[in-house]
Amino acid sequence: MLFLAFLVVVTAVPDGATYNMVQVPATGLAQGVSLRIAVVTDKQEVLFNKANSPMEPLLGDILSVVDSNGERLPYLGAVARRSEAFTATVAIPAADELVNIIDLTDSYDIQEHSNYTVTYESASTMVVVGELIPTVKERDGKPHPPPRHNQKFACNPTSHRCEFAFDIGTDYASCEKICGGPAPQSGCSSTQVSQTSSAESQAGTQISRARSSLSQGSTNLYSTWFGAYSSSNLNTLSSDFSAMGSALTKSRYTCNGASCSNNVYAYVFPSDSSQTIYLCNVFWQLPQERAETIVHELSHFTRLAGTNDYTYGRSSCQSLARSNPRNAIRNADNQCYFGADA
């Protein structure tokens, strides 16, 4: 028996728009939990920035999923390199909606026999309305029986919080984990294959130069991207770039993956053992940054460097190096800029 309780805090929606959240059926091999989310406009057009919101494919840990023991589930989904030069803002016509479906089981280790709380928070608060529909994925090629009940809900207008739960019954005794990303398929043209091969070769040169620079210890380049010198931090970086250098040519590439959007260079699933890098719009539009993008994404793989995305862009990364060297050495853009400048 699977019990899921969702506490949803939805924010940062423009005036004239609200969020609708609905749980809907998902596709795949295992029991699944999905949320249908809509930004709904009223009587006027609304400009909405999808970046780092539930209105785009999950490309980072923007949701808090907590189990019945109060433990936050680790995020297992895709992580991406973003560009500030390309907008993720879209216009939603009046009396219309922008819809997205998030499959939580693709990004979090949802298990049976537990309660879960899912929270999304941002700068300002809007009301959430919608309908809860318990859903499952197909198993052994056969759909599960329909859920026993639906549950409509509306947020408390004062607290702006929604809390609801459901029991999908004992018919769904098997819950198969989903690990890593979808099965990689190239989808690349011959030109893209050639461009990617060239970029990978350049990435190899950048990694080699980064390792050589790190062997010199404390340098101006080191302090620019990683802040105050520390032998411990240096050892961590040396290990990271060594692992990336050994694994680079084992990478696989998919062009224009399902989670691509206008402001994304590329993304990966950090636990993906196939080491697939999904190349997106910005990767093709900024050829001068292709090699560093490959280094950035390679660094995300857990078995290589396991970096995070604390911030993006040269100026912001240099500020991070000055203020927090420990985070700087674990930030993917800091590592790729160091390699590019070495």
N, C-alpha and C positions, 0 to 999 in steps of 0.2 A: 504494500500500500504506500502510495507516495503522497505526502502532504507538502504543498508549497504555499507559503504565505508571502505576499508581495507588499512591501511598503514602498510607495513610489513618491518621490519628491521631484517634480518637474519644473524647470525654471528657464529663464532667459528666452521667453517667447515674446516677439514684438507685440506692441499694442495692436488690437484688432485680430489677434490670433489666439487659439487655445490648443492644447495638446489633447488628443484622444488616444487612449491606450486600449488595445483589444488583444487578447491572446488568441492565436489562430493556428491551424494545423501546419506542421512542418514536414518536409520530405527528407528521406534518408533511410538509414538502416536501423536506427535505434529509437527508443522512446525519446521524445523531444519536448522542449518547452520553448515557445516562441511568443514574442510580443509584437502586435501590430500597432504602430505608433503613427499618429497623424497630427500635423499642424493644420488647424482648421481656421480659415479666415472668415471674417464677418462681411462687412459691406464695402471694404476697400482692399486694394492690392497691398500685399505685404512683402517687403524684402527680407529674406531670412538667410542667415549664414549657417550652413549645415556643418561647418568644421567643428570637430570635437563635440558633436551633439548626437543624440540617438537617431537623428534623421539621415545619417549616412551609415554605411557598413561599419561595424565596430572595428576600429583601427587603433585601439588602445583601451586601457582599463578605466573607462569613464563611468561605469556602473559599479556600485558596491553590492556584491552578492555575499550575504552572511548566512551561515548555517545555524542550526538550532543550538549549537554550543557557543555561539557568538564569534566564531572564527570566520574571517573574511576569506572567501575562496580565491586562490590565485588565478589571475587572468591567463588563459591559454590560447587566446585568439591572435589575430594578426596585429602587427605593429608596422608603422609606415614612416617614411621620411616625407615631410610636407614642405611646400614652398609658399612663402608669403607673397610671392610675385603673382600668383594665380589665385583668383577668388573662388570661394565655394558658396558665394551668395546667389540665391535663386529668387525669382519673383513668383509669388503665389497669387493667382488672380483672386478677385473678390468672390466670396461664396464658393470657395474651392478648398482643396486640401492637398498637402504634401504628405505622402505615405511612405513608411519604411517598415520592414519586418525584420526583427532581430531574433535569431535563433540562439538562445542562451546556452544550449548544450554544445554548440560549436565552439564556445569561448570559455565555458566554465565547467568544472567537473561536477555536474548535477547528479546526485546519487538518490537512490530510493530511500524510503523510511526516514525522511528528514523534512524539517521545515526550513524555508528559505525566506530571507528578506532582501528585496532588490531596491536599491535607492539610487536616484539620480539627482544631483544637486548642482546649482550654478548660481549666478549672481542675483537674480530676482525671481519672484515666485508667481506662477500662473496656476489656474485651476486645471485639474485633470478630470476628464470624464470619459466614459467608455463602457465596455462590456468584457467581462472575464469569461473566456471559453477554454476550459481544460483541453489540451490537445496531446496527441501522441504521433509518433512516426510509425511507418510500416515496419513490421518485423517478419522475416521469412517470406517476404513478398505479399503478405496479407495485412490489410488494414485492421487496426484494433476496433472493437465496438465503440460506438459514440459515447462521449462522456455522459454521466448520469444527470448532470445539471449545468446550467449556465448561471452566471451571477452578474447582474448589473451593479455598477457602483458609481459613486460620485464623491469627489473630495469634500472634506470639511472646508467650507468657505473661509473659515477663520485660520485654521492651521495649515491649509493647503496640503493636507496629507491624505493618502488613500491607503487603506489596509484591507486586504481580502485574502481568502484562503480557499482551497478546494481539495477534494479527495477523489482521485480518479479510479479508486477501487482496486480490488485484488486481481483483476484480469491482467494487469500489467506488471507481472512479477519480475520480468527480466529487463534490466537497464544496462545497455551496452555502452561503454565509454567511447567517446570520440577523441582521438588523440591527433594532434598536429593539424595540418590544413588539408584542403581537398586534394585529390589525386592530380598531380601536375600534368598539364597538357601544354605543349609549346605554343601553338597558335601564333607563331612568329613568321613574318615574311622572310624571304631570303635576304633582303636588305637589312631587316632588323637583326637577323642572325649574325650577319657580318659586323654590324655596328656593335652588337653586344660582345662579340668575340674580341673586337678591338678594345672595347672598354674594359673587359676583364683583364686583358694583357696589361693595360695601363694601370689597373688597380693592383696587379701584382707588383709592378714597379713601385707604386706608391707605398705598398706594404713593406717592400724590401728597403726602401729609403727610410721609412719610419723606424724599422728595426735598427738600421745603422745609426740613425740619429739618437735613438734611445741608448745605444751602447756608449755614447759620449757622456751620459749622465745629465747633470744640470746644464741646460743651455737656454738661450733666449727663446728658442722655438718651444721648448718644453714649458717654460713659464707662461708663454702666450696662451697655450691651449689647456694646460693642466695646473697652472698656478704654482704656489710655493712648492719647491722641490721636496720630495720625500722618497727615501730609498724603497719603502714599502710600496708606494704608488708606482714607482718606476718598475719594480719587479712585476706588479700586476699588469702594467701596460706591455712590458716585454713578453710576458706569457700570452697576453691577448693577441698581439701582432704575430707572434710565432705560430699560434694555433690557426690564425686566419691565413697566414702564408702557406701552411701545409694543406689547408682545406679548400683554398680558393678554386682550384680547377675541378673540384668535385661538385661545384654548384650547378644547378639546373635552372632554367629560365622559362618563364611563361609571360607572354605579351598580353597586356590589357586584361588583367585578371578581373574577377567579378567584383572585387572591393575597390577597384580604381575609381578615382574621382579627379576633378579638374586640378586640384592643388597638390596631388600626391605624385612623388617621384616613383616610389616603389614600396612594396611591403613584403613581409615574411611572417610565417608562423614560427616563433622562436624554438618550439620543441619539434619541429618538422625534421625527421631524420633524413628526408630526401634532399634537404638543403636547397629548396626551391625559392627563387627570388622572383616575385611577380612585378613586372615592369609596367609602369603607368605613364600617363600623358606627359608629365613634366620631364621624365627621363628622356623621352624622344625630342622634346622641344628645347632642351638645354644640353646639347652634346658635350659642352665643356665641363659639365658636372656629372657625366655618366660614370666615370671611374670612381669618383669619391662616393657616389650613390651606392655602388656595389660594395665598397668598403663599409659604408654606413650599415647597409642591410646585413652584410656578412657578420658584422660585430654583434648583431642582435641574437644570433643563434646561441642557445643556452650552452651547448657543448664547446663553443669557441670562446666568446667573450661575454655573452649575456648582458649586453648593454641595455640602457633604458633611453627614453626620449624625454629628458628633463626640459630641454629647450631646443630651438632650431635657429640657424642663422649665425653668421660670423660674429656680429657685434654681441648678440646675446650670449653666445658660447664663451667669448672672451670675458664677459662680465661674470659668468658662472665660474670660470677658472680663478678669477680674483677672489670671489666671495666664498666658493665652496669647492676646493680642489678635489675632495673625495667624490663629489657628484660629477665633477668635470671628467674624471678619468672613466666614469661609468656612463657618460653621455655619448651616444653614437655619433652625433655631429662633431663633437670635439675630437673624437678619434679620427673621423674621416678628414677633417680639416688639417689635423696634424700630418696625416699621410700625404695630403695634397700639397702641403707647403714644404715637406721634408726635401 
